[in-house]
Amino acid sequence: MRMGTDCASYTATLKKGVRNVPVSKRIHGEAYNLRTAIRQIIGPALWPARRLIGAICLIYSGGIGDHLLMSTVAHELKRRGQRRVFIVTPYPELFLHNSDIDGATSFGTNLRRLMKLASERTLGPYDFTYLINFDPIADTRDPPPDPILAYLCRLAGVTGSVALRPYIHLSEPEKAYGAPYRGCIAIQSSGLGANALMLNKQWFPERFAQVARHLLGRRPVVQVGSSTDPPVPCTYDLRGNTSLRELAAVLAHCRMFIGLVGMPMHMARAVDCPSVIVYGGRERPDQTGYLCNENLYYSLPCSPCWRDLRCDFGRACLESITARDVIEAAERLVGRPRESLAVESYEIAPS
């Protein structure tokens, strides 16, 4: 989306237009509220800003995987007749070629202000999050009352049945980039390169290495993730060497993905790549994941804790998941045909 290159000029034009509205009408006349003034003064020269009128704008704050989930919200809004959906995100490339999204931009404060003034609705990062009663000192939060995808849709005003999956749309050249990895097993050894450190999501790199070593005798293995992730035995090492869209293209061709709760898990689901996900006990798969995957969740009296860093029990939920457990889950997936994954739906009742 091109919103223009000079947000300051938009702001100046808006201020000038508002000054030209009589004071009595500016203050007292509902027909001349600020939004009406903006609609009057934005002309053809400012058509990108004019497109915001009647739109819903989503401004999200979170990790890359969380931003990808905005594709679900946009899809469900468009299904219900929303004319335009715009997203402010540090990762606009996630939404290329997506017809559900009329624009995604990483522009800053001035554009956000313009969106709040001109759009029908703007959901900011404090209105639009599944962090409930989050206390960073105590490292506690309340779990969302719905699966996170459904809860974000609820916050955007969506009711009825929603499909619990994100979307990413690849071009033909992007698909060609991923083609050499067709049939490979993609594996992630760590999520420590993510924007937010969450030790209670981290399994053991040495166990991922055991899994990779076993599977390498059967299929090519491609390691994905951050350049700082511990290496595992593999055929192709792509750590730190793919863009977000290149990662999606690789996963679109892989036989499966093996990893942790996080962005690659959501990316794999967006391109219909079946996955083995080591959950441990921080959160349940029905809260944040996809039931079409092999999800290794270990329930303890303290689970799910929804804590990021603190654990009073030695992370027993993660310790209890062995390399053999992951290998057996991978073998179950290999036994299934590689096809479009089943889509789980969830019913959002009106508030």
Secondary structure as GFF3:
##gff-version 3
##sequence-region A 1 351
A	DSSP	alpha_helix	7	19	.	.	.	ID=ss1
A	DSSP	alpha_helix	23	27	.	.	.	ID=ss2
A	DSSP	three_ten_helix	30	32	.	.	.	ID=ss3
A	DSSP	alpha_helix	34	41	.	.	.	ID=ss4
A	DSSP	three_ten_helix	44	46	.	.	.	ID=ss5
A	DSSP	alpha_helix	47	50	.	.	.	ID=ss6
A	DSSP	beta_strand	56	59	.	.	.	ID=ss7
A	DSSP	alpha_helix	64	68	.	.	.	ID=ss8
A	DSSP	alpha_helix	70	79	.	.	.	ID=ss9
A	DSSP	beta_strand	85	88	.	.	.	ID=ss10
A	DSSP	three_ten_helix	92	95	.	.	.	ID=ss11
A	DSSP	beta_strand	103	105	.	.	.	ID=ss12
A	DSSP	alpha_helix	109	118	.	.	.	ID=ss13
A	DSSP	beta_strand	121	123	.	.	.	ID=ss14
A	DSSP	beta_strand	132	135	.	.	.	ID=ss15
A	DSSP	beta_strand	140	142	.	.	.	ID=ss16
A	DSSP	alpha_helix	148	155	.	.	.	ID=ss17
A	DSSP	beta_strand	160	163	.	.	.	ID=ss18
A	DSSP	alpha_helix	172	178	.	.	.	ID=ss19
A	DSSP	three_ten_helix	179	181	.	.	.	ID=ss20
A	DSSP	beta_strand	185	187	.	.	.	ID=ss21
A	DSSP	three_ten_helix	199	201	.	.	.	ID=ss22
A	DSSP	alpha_helix	205	216	.	.	.	ID=ss23
A	DSSP	beta_strand	221	223	.	.	.	ID=ss24
A	DSSP	beta_strand	236	237	.	.	.	ID=ss25
A	DSSP	alpha_helix	244	253	.	.	.	ID=ss26
A	DSSP	beta_strand	256	260	.	.	.	ID=ss27
A	DSSP	alpha_helix	263	270	.	.	.	ID=ss28
A	DSSP	beta_strand	275	280	.	.	.	ID=ss29
A	DSSP	alpha_helix	285	288	.	.	.	ID=ss30
A	DSSP	beta_strand	294	297	.	.	.	ID=ss31
A	DSSP	alpha_helix	316	319	.	.	.	ID=ss32
A	DSSP	alpha_helix	323	334	.	.	.	ID=ss33
A	DSSP	beta_strand	345	348	.	.	.	ID=ss34
###
